[in-house]
Amino acid sequence: MAAVLAFRVVAGLAAAAFAAVLLEHYGLAGQTSPLPQPRVPRRPHPAPGPGASNIFWGLQISDLHLSRFHDPGRATDLEKFCSETIDIIQPALVLATGDLTDAKTKDMLGSRQQEVEWQTYHGILKKTRVMEKTKWLDIKGNHDAFNIPSLESVENYYRKYSAVRRDGSFHYVHSTPFGNYSFISLDATPNPGPKRPYNFFGILDKKQMEELLLLSKESSRSNHSIWFGHYTTFTVLSPSPGVRSIMSSATAYLCGHLHTLGGLMPVLHTRHFQGTLELELGDWKNDRRYRIFAFDHDLFSFADLIFGQWPVVLITNPKSLLYSCPKHEPLERLLHSTHIRVLAFSLSSITSVTVKIDGVHLGQAIHLSGPIFILKWNPRNYSNRTHNIEVIVQDSAGRSKSVHHIFSLQEDNQLRFDPLASYILLTDHCMVARILFVMIVLIQLFILIIFRHQRLELKGPPGFVNLTTFSLHVLSKINTFYYSLLLLTLYTVLGPWFIGEITEGKMGCCFSFGIFVDGHFLQGSVTFIVGILQLAFFNIPLMAYLCWSLLQRCFGHNFRSHLRQRKYLKITAVHLLMLLLYIWQIYSCYFLHMTYGTLAFFFSPLRSWLTLLTPVLIYCVWTLNSKELGTFTVQLKNHLNS
């Protein structure tokens, strides 16, 4: 009794400690958790006031997926964006964060760089003269690196048709009379770029990390640095100390890639442990999303928008508490500011900008210049607790937009990001998948080997547990099935899944732990997820189905007689489920053929060969000589009669 109590206490303490670590890691703990310490001395001035200086703004757009086969509206709307939207907002720069083209075949299964898609993109930039109006910084996404054997390949159309036209990360400095602002691109696209789906994760090697570290050091004298890339940080594989550590001096990292998980997570924002904001932007492809961001007296603010919806409104002072960065921003300027400041844009002239704080009408902001509107205030009236500011903008065409956020003038106040968004963006999902994959394999091997060498003893009533244990004993002690499943499990971990054309004209091998192609090794990422799916939806169900079938044989049935049992619906359900999983396995062979070619289809032990082996194993179960099952049948009957 004492031992049980001690175990419960230890388990409870371990669970509490684990929960505390998770809460701290994902930034979900209460306000007692320490905030990052300011990097620079306090700079209360210049504070936001009635002047039109010390402010600039830019735009971000991501995941354009211009396609020769689908939705021509993506290109049409992009052209309108580059003309109408850019003309109205007049950003200092535009960040196009990857997946500029779709690079898929017409059936949406294969992947190939389509030059016409790049020509469409380049044509829009030229036709609208957007590069003459603003600084257009475009970088590659994983789709822009689909099926590219090397950076020197003629298929690397990014070099020919993009605005930047050079591979790799780079550092752009936006110079103003009030300081310099660094924009550092993060290019993590794999080289060579395999066909889909094995390039969902980006990869940085040691040399690239050293280059990024140099760019980070170059930006140390700038007022602020913004990093931008296609991949979210958890989808970038990098050596120690990791990409988040390298960008720790940045105010924010702007990215795309996840498409807000198909709309399931409309807001995917969080803060790194080092203090940098990570702000994923929804896609242009389906949702026509874009982002406006601004630095107003070195205070960073942004808003995620939908193309075609006007007015566009951004409150730059007081800035949102949720996105405040004490490590990077002079937040004390909020308390010394003299005016509320708002950026407002629309197709028609702005007629009114109404400001409310905590529901109380504060007044009408006046037009200063360009899109800047200001309203005098006394921030010390709001120096305690948190407050809600709301701005309502109307234009001469009757359009209106209301925006609001919570702000605070106390630096020790802090809001927490959505726990699910933080979990998605901060978790090392590749490592989780790797551990889960290995655990599933080890458990399956452990079960097979233990039951192989353990003596069969049936005790207790013939319930689900006893019958399952019995069937595992039978499976493990018949050489045909034991060695087949043992080798299948080991092969899933160690053997090449397929040999085929990983990139155009380049042969390679795909393993669970990575891909070898043209003298390069691309470490495993999506491969572990695919491996988990293979184990969970076919290997393990096949093992369970064989166990169940052997159990029916031990009951004295053959294939025909077991169908005539009273439990007809249950039996049919088992066969139907296995049939559906077998169809899934067949489809995976078809998908492999469409993505990596005919050679990969024929030289794929884990897909095509296993698909052929499965009916052979099932046939062996139902045609197995009764004498081989004699001992097990007698044991089962004795147990049922006892």
C-alpha positions, 0 to 999 in steps of 0.5 A: 500500500505504501509503495503504491502511494509513493508511486502515485506521489512520484507520478503526480510530481513528475506530471506537475513538473512536465506540465510546468515545463510545457507551460513555460516553453509555450508561454502559457504560464501566468504573468509571473514568468519573466519577460525578456530583458531590454537589449538597449538603454531606455529611449523615451524620445522621440515619442509618437507625436504630431509629426509625420516623420519617424514612420514607414510601412511595408507589405507582405504577401505569401503563397501566391501559387500562380498556376497554369492549370487552376484558378487564373484569378490568382494572377488577375488579382495579383496584377490588381494588387500590384497596381491598385493596392500598391498605388494606394498604400505606397509601401516602402517595400513588399516582401513576397515570402515564397511559393510564387508559383504552384509547380504542379502537374495538371492532376495535382499529384506530380510536381514540375517547374512550369516556365509559363507560371514564372513568365506570368509572375514576371509579366505581372511585375513588368506590366504593373511596374511595381518594382519602380514603385517600391522595393519588391523582395521575393524569395523562394518557397518549397514549391519554387524548388520542386524538382530542381536538380541543382541551383545551376539547373535551367529549371531554376526559373527563380534566377531568371524571372524573380525580382531578386534573381539570386539564390540564398539568404540576403540582407536588405537595408532600408535607410531613412533619415531616422535610422536603418532597418534591416530585412534579412531573408531566410532561404531554407529551400533544399538543394537539390529540390526533390519532388513533392511531398518530400520537400515540405521541410526546409533545410539549413546546413552548417555553412548556411547557418554561418552565413545567417549569423554574419547577416545577423551581426551586420544588422546589429547597428540597425534600429530594427531587424525583420527576418522573413522567409517562407517556412515557419521555424518548426519546418526548418531543419538546422544544426545547433544552436538552431535557426531561432537562436540565430534570429534572436535579435530580430523584432519579428520573423514574417513567414507563410507556408502553412496556409493557416492550416487550411483555415483551421487556424486563421491566426498563427502567431507566437513569440519565441523564447528569445523574444522574437515574434513569429507571424505566419501569414495566410495564403494568397492562393485561396484566401487572398491574404496580405499584411501591412506592417509599420515602424512608427517611432521604432514601435512595430505594428501590423495587420493581416488583411483580405485583398479588396476589402477597404478601408485598410486601417492600422493603429500604430500608437498605442500599439497592441500589447500582445505583440509588444517586444520589450527586448527590441522596442522602446516601449517607454515611448508609449507613455511619453507619446502625445498623440494616438496615430493611425494609418488609414487607406481607401479607394476613396478619400477618408472622411472620418477616423473615430477613436474610442478607448474602453468604449468611451468616445475620445474624438475625431482624429485629424489628417496629418499627411498621406495616410497618417491621422492623429488625435491628441491624448494624455497616456497617463490617464491610461497608465494602469491596467489594460485598455481597449482602443477602437478606431472606426474609419469611413470613406466618402464612398460609405465604406467603413472599417472598425479595428481594435486591440488591447494596449497597456502602458505598464511594461510588466503587463503581458498577454498570452498567445493562443496556446494551440498556435504556440504549440503548432509553431514552437514544437519541433514536430520533426523530432516528435515524429521521429521519436513516435516513429521509433517508438511504434517500431520498437513496440511492434518488434518487442511484441513480436519477439516477446511472444515468440519466446514466451510460453503460452499460458491461458488464464482467466475468462476467454475475453478480448485480452486473452484471445488477443494474447493467444492470437499473438502467440500463434502468429509469433510462433509460426515462422512464415508470419513471424519472419515476414512481419519482423522483416517488414518492420525492420525494413520499414526503418532500415531499408530503402522505401523506393529507388527512383527519380528524386529530381528530374534526371537524377536517381536516388533512394528514399529511406525513413531517415532521409533521401540520397540523391546525386551525391547529396543527403537530405535528412528525414523529415516528412519521411518520418510522418509517412513512416508513421502513417505506413505503420499505423494504417497498414503494417500494424493493421495487417498484423492485427488482421493476420492475428484475427484470421489465425484465431478464426482458424484455431476455432476450427474454421476455414474461410467459408465456414467462418463467414457463416457464423452468427457474428456475420456483421462483425466479421464482414466489418473486419474484412471490409476495414482491411480491404479499405486499408489495402485499397489505401496501400494500392493508392499509395503505389499509384501516388508514388508512380505519379510523383516519382515515376514508373521506376519508383513504382516497380522498385518500391519494396514498401509500397508495390512489393508489399501490396503483392505480398499482402494477399499471399500472407492472407492466403497462407493464413486461410490455407494453412495446414490444420496440423500446424495449428493443432497444438494451438487449437487444442489449447484454445478448446481446453481453455474454452471448456475449462 
